[in-house]
């Protein structure tokens, strides 16, 4: 079965520290991969996407993700997090958008 | 930037009652979707809709569910006889094209079944 796996349900990190949110996908999922962010009491917002081309994709707010075919991963990273990054982050693959279970990013002051 | 809008933001309904969740997709989009997110669980695909018919549906989308695009702007999800386990956030999404194009999501309707 197609799947997208986020191993970490919650990641606490100190403000201004780097963070990595992990995402692995099953090889049968079409390699269109997305990261969505859900701020408290809001809907899903597209953060970044990989469709083809460069394996490193970046968002406007400092996040980046790298598509790694050999490791079937699409981890999300940010070199320095801010309190406003507190949110739930969902990795997703194509085919009607298959979502991972989400990772709650908790920024510690 | 155009948005997908959903109403109401919170719906409380007695078990067994019918409920209609409403969505206004982005105006030039052709593909429409419903997802749900039970509290603490992953977002799940329910149904996709294109050219005035269901293009795909998940096993969750049983006979209790139906979708409709009654006019040129609204896209509705109806649950005929609600159950306690229907309590969830329901997200509408729309896309200009299907498949690889990312979808724009509404802020969701929180459905609480009593």
Interface residues (C-beta under 8 A of the other chain):
Chain A: X30 X32 X34 X36 X42 X43 X44 X45 X46 X49 X51 X90 X92 X94 X96 X97 X98 X99 X100 X101 X102
Chain B: X4 X6 X33 X35 X41 X42 X43 X44 X45 X48 X56 X58 X91 X93 X99 X100 X102 X103 X104 X105 X106 X107 X108
